[in-house]
Amino acid sequence: MTPAPNVLSGGMVKIADTDSSLVTAMVNLLLSMENLLVYYLTLFLRMFLLIIGCNLT
């Protein structure tokens, strides 16, 4: 009877492990997307400011 709970807990740990890795993958994806968004926003802002600067002078 002793090995049964160990197997169960092992299965639970495996499930939790895959879940956590999935979550980390999702978080990494979100972070990379956020970084891209920020990069493009700053790029757009720079171009916008450059155009305004060129028009003012």
N, CA, C and O of each residue as an XYZ file, in Angstrom:
228
protein
N       0.814     -1.213      0.000
C       0.000      0.000      0.000
C       0.854      1.272      0.000
O       0.375      2.333     -0.399
N       2.108      1.177      0.441
C       2.928      2.387      0.546
C       3.286      3.032     -0.787
O       3.335      4.260     -0.853
N       3.548      2.251     -1.887
C       3.974      2.925     -3.117
C       2.869      3.757     -3.780
O       3.169      4.690     -4.524
N       1.603      3.434     -3.523
C       0.496      4.111     -4.213
C       0.505      5.628     -4.020
O       0.407      6.354     -5.010
N       0.620      6.144     -2.783
C       0.629      7.602     -2.616
C       1.832      8.258     -3.292
O       1.726      9.371     -3.808
N       2.968      7.575     -3.290
C       4.167      8.111     -3.935
C       3.928      8.301     -5.433
O       4.287      9.327     -6.010
N       3.314      7.290     -6.048
C       3.013      7.368     -7.483
C       2.065      8.537     -7.748
O       2.245      9.300     -8.698
N       1.057      8.659     -6.890
C       0.069      9.726     -7.038
C       0.733     11.098     -6.921
O       0.512     11.984     -7.747
N       1.553     11.253     -5.876
C       2.231     12.536     -5.669
C       3.185     12.819     -6.829
O       3.326     13.964     -7.260
N       3.841     11.761     -7.334
C       4.740     11.917     -8.480
C       3.981     12.430     -9.689
O       4.446     13.321    -10.399
N       2.794     11.851     -9.917
C       1.954     12.285    -11.026
C       1.543     13.736    -10.858
O       1.559     14.513    -11.813
N       1.172     14.099     -9.623
C       0.755     15.464     -9.325
C       1.909     16.432     -9.570
O       1.724     17.504    -10.145
N       3.089     16.041     -9.131
C       4.270     16.890     -9.312
C       4.545     17.085    -10.796
O       4.871     18.186    -11.239
N       4.407     15.996    -11.566
C       4.641     16.097    -13.009
C       3.652     17.073    -13.642
O       4.029     17.905    -14.467
N       2.385     16.963    -13.248
C       1.349     17.858    -13.785
C       1.671     19.309    -13.424
O       1.596     20.207    -14.263
N       2.031     19.514    -12.151
C       2.375     20.860    -11.697
C       3.594     21.380    -12.452
O       3.662     22.557    -12.805
N       4.548     20.497    -12.695
C       5.768     20.866    -13.405
C       5.443     21.346    -14.819
O       5.915     22.399    -15.247
N       4.637     20.569    -15.537
C       4.280     20.953    -16.901
C       3.484     22.250    -16.890
O       3.669     23.102    -17.759
N       2.593     22.402    -15.903
C       1.808     23.632    -15.783
C       2.717     24.838    -15.574
O       2.555     25.871    -16.225
N       3.676     24.698    -14.660
C       4.570     25.818    -14.355
C       5.419     26.180    -15.574
O       5.654     27.358    -15.843
N       5.875     25.167    -16.308
C       6.687     25.445    -17.496
C       5.836     26.146    -18.555
O       6.309     27.044    -19.252
N       4.584     25.727    -18.664
C       3.656     26.362    -19.605
C       3.430     27.817    -19.219
O       3.427     28.711    -20.065
N       3.240     28.034    -17.918
C       3.024     29.394    -17.405
C       4.246     30.263    -17.676
O       4.113     31.404    -18.120
N       5.440     29.726    -17.412
C       6.664     30.498    -17.649
C       6.813     30.811    -19.133
O       7.251     31.901    -19.501
N       6.451     29.855    -19.984
C       6.514     30.079    -21.429
C       5.569     31.214    -21.829
O       5.923     32.084    -22.624
N       4.361     31.188    -21.262
C       3.374     32.230    -21.541
C       3.878     33.591    -21.072
O       3.763     34.589    -21.783
N       4.439     33.615    -19.861
C       4.965     34.860    -19.298
C       6.102     35.393    -20.161
O       6.168     36.590    -20.439
N       7.003     34.496    -20.587
C       8.118     34.902    -21.445
C       7.607     35.478    -22.754
O       8.127     36.479    -23.248
N       6.578     34.838    -23.316
C       5.982     35.307    -24.568
C       5.391     36.703    -24.383
O       5.595     37.595    -25.206
N       4.647     36.872    -23.271
C       4.045     38.173    -22.979
C       5.105     39.243    -22.803
O       4.962     40.362    -23.296
N       6.177     38.887    -22.092
C       7.258     39.845    -21.847
C       7.936     40.239    -23.155
O       8.216     41.416    -23.383
N       8.199     39.256    -24.011
C       8.850     39.551    -25.287
C       7.939     40.415    -26.157
O       8.408     41.323    -26.843
N       6.632     40.128    -26.126
C       5.679     40.936    -26.881
C       5.652     42.366    -26.353
O       5.599     43.328    -27.120
N       5.689     42.486    -25.020
C       5.691     43.811    -24.389
C       6.943     44.581    -24.793
O       6.877     45.775    -25.085
N       8.093     43.887    -24.809
C       9.356     44.510    -25.208
C       9.270     45.000    -26.647
O       9.718     46.103    -26.961
N       8.691     44.174    -27.525
C       8.523     44.563    -28.921
C       7.622     45.785    -29.032
O       7.902     46.718    -29.784
N       6.529     45.760    -28.263
C       5.577     46.868    -28.275
C       6.253     48.163    -27.858
O       6.098     49.196    -28.508
N       7.010     48.095    -26.757
C       7.728     49.269    -26.248
C       8.736     49.748    -27.282
O       8.871     50.950    -27.513
N       9.451     48.803    -27.911
C      10.450     49.144    -28.924
C       9.807     49.893    -30.088
O      10.308     50.928    -30.529
N       8.682     49.351    -30.582
C       8.016     49.992    -31.712
C       7.409     51.339    -31.330
O       7.400     52.276    -32.128
N       6.901     51.426    -30.097
C       6.343     52.700    -29.627
C       7.418     53.774    -29.560
O       7.198     54.905    -29.993
N       8.586     53.422    -29.015
C       9.680     54.393    -28.922
C      10.176     54.763    -30.319
O      10.502     55.919    -30.588
N      10.226     53.767    -31.201
C      10.662     54.010    -32.576
C       9.706     54.992    -33.257
O      10.132     55.950    -33.901
N       8.397     54.730    -33.099
C       7.368     55.595    -33.667
C       7.471     57.004    -33.095
O       7.361     57.991    -33.823
N       7.683     57.087    -31.789
C       7.804     58.372    -31.104
C       9.009     59.145    -31.633
O       8.926     60.349    -31.877
N      10.124     58.445    -31.806
C      11.346     59.081    -32.325
C      11.114     59.627    -33.724
O      11.490     60.760    -34.026
N      10.488     58.812    -34.587
C      10.211     59.243    -35.954
C       9.289     60.464    -35.946
O       9.492     61.421    -36.694
N       8.271     60.406    -35.083
C       7.307     61.497    -34.943
C       8.006     62.784    -34.523
O       7.781     63.844    -35.108
N       8.852     62.681    -33.508
C       9.595     63.849    -33.018
C      10.554     64.363    -34.087
O      10.733     65.571    -34.242
N      11.167     63.441    -34.818
C      12.102     63.809    -35.883
C      11.367     64.601    -36.967
O      11.859     65.625    -37.440
N      10.180     64.113    -37.354
C       9.373     64.783    -38.380
C       8.959     66.171    -37.899
O       9.042     67.141    -38.653
N       8.513     66.268    -36.645
C       8.114     67.563    -36.071
C       9.317     68.509    -36.041
O       9.208     69.684    -36.392
N      10.459     67.978    -35.618
C      11.683     68.783    -35.559
C      12.076     69.296    -36.934
O      12.481     70.450    -37.074
N      11.961     68.455    -37.943
C      12.308     68.855    -39.306
C      11.337     69.921    -39.812
O      11.741     70.842    -40.522
N      10.077     69.800    -39.455
C       9.066     70.762    -39.892
C       9.218     72.106    -39.194
O       8.948     73.150    -39.788
N       9.650     72.086    -37.935
C       9.794     73.325    -37.169
C      10.978     74.147    -37.647
O      10.914     75.377    -37.670
N      12.059     73.476    -38.029
C      13.264     74.221    -38.415
C      13.173     74.720    -39.848
O      14.100     75.366    -40.337
